[in-house]
């Protein structure tokens, strides 16, 4: 083997090793970018869910203030021409419906385990059997996203009638 043949073999071997190394580096970089993108998407979903949760936390606080203050209830009842107990039922039903939506959003973004979600669905089915919750749902369902309305109407309420 002469020196020129050895040089060609060394160059060819170096080229192959360099190509393999470049491919491995590209693969690692590609995996890193993909994982970073997935993490960013997960954080975005978590942020959205946190915002929804924060909004509904504020609703819960307001509803709690209203239903625990007899003067507020009396004012609302007089304004709406309803009994205090009816106003209280409406606020409690809204509280429960909003809570259902909040947990639905967490599940939609895969932020809760499936086992927990399955128990929540069973609880929702029992919850929407209550007349005052279903009546309130009919009044306010148009305020919610279509996918949630469809879920409640097709998977929660419909089950209650069988």
N, C-alpha and C positions, 0 to 999 in steps of 0.2 A: 504494500500500500504506500503510495507516494504521498507527499505532503499536500498536494492539490486535492486528492481524494479525501484525505483526513479533514482538510479545511471545508470541503463541501459537506461532509457528514456532520461536522461540528456546527456549521451554519444552518443546515437543515434541522438538526436536533434542537438548536437554539430557537429556531423559528417555531417549531412544533411546541416546545415548552412555553415560549412567549405567548403563542396563540391559546394554549390551554389556560395559562395564567390569566390572560385577558378575558377569556370566557368566564372563568371562575369569579374574577373581580366583577364582571358585568352582572353575573347571576346574584352575587352578594348584594350589589348595589340595587338591583331590581327588586330583590326580596325586601331590602331595607325601605325602599320607596313605597312598596305595596303595603308593608306593615305600618309605615308612618301615615299613609292615606287612610288605612282602616282605623287607626287610632284617632285621627282627626275627625273622621265620620262619626265614630263612637262618641267623642267628646262633643261634637255638634248636637247629636241626638240627646245626650245627657243635658246639655245646656238648654235645649228646647224643652225637655221634660222638666227641668228645674224651674224654668220660667213659668210654665203651665202650673206647676206645683205651687209656686210662690203666689201666683194670681189666685188660685183656688184656696190657698191658705188665708189670703185676705178676705175672700168671700166667707169662709168659715168663721173668721173672727167677726165680721159684720153680722152674719146670720146669728151667731151666738149672742152678740150684743142685743140684737133685736128680739130674739125669742126669750131671752132672759130678763127683759125689761118690760114690765107690764104697761108702763106709760107709752113706750114705743109701739107695743102691740095694739093698744087701745087707739092710738092715732092712726095706725095703718088700717085697722078694722073699720074705723069710722070713715076714713078716706075711700076705702073700697066697698063700703056697704056690706061688709062680712062680719061674721062673729070672730072674736079673738081666737078661738080654737081653730077656725078655718085658716086664718092667717098663719098661725103657728104651724099647722100641718103643711101649708104651702112652702114655708121656709125650711122646714125639716125635709120635705121631699126634694126641694132644690138642693139642699146640702147633700143628700144621699145621691142624687143624680150626678151632681158635679164630682163627687168623690168617685163614682163609677167611671166617669170620663177620665179623671186624673189617672186612675189605675190602668184604664184601657190604653192611655197614651204611653205609660211606662211599658206595658206589654208590647205595644206596637213597635217601640224602639228597642225591644229585647233587653230591657233593663231590669226585668224581674225573672226569676226562674219559672219554667213552665209549670212545675208542681204547685207553686204559689198561685199562678194565674188560674189553674184548674179549680183550685179552692175558691178563688174570687168569683169565678163564673157561677159556681154553685150558690154562693152567697147572693150574687146579683139576681139569680133566678128566684130565690126566695124573696128578695127585696122588691122586685117588680110584681110580685103577687099581691102586694098591698094596693088596694084601690087608690088611696090618696097619692101614692107614688106614680101609678100608671096614669091617673088623671093629670097630674102635674107634667108628666112626660109628654103627654099629648099636647099640652099647652106650650112647652118650651123646646121640644125636640128640634124645631126648625133653627134654633140657635147653635146647634152642634154640627160638626163636620159630617158629611154624608156617610162616610165609612162607619162612624160611631152609631149614627142613627140606624143604619142597615144592620149592624151587629146587634144592637138592642132589639130591634123589631123582628129580626129573623132568628136570632140565637138565644135570646133571653125571654122576651115576652111571649113569643109564639110557643115556646116550650111549656109555658105556664097553662096553656089551654088544653093540653093533652093529658 
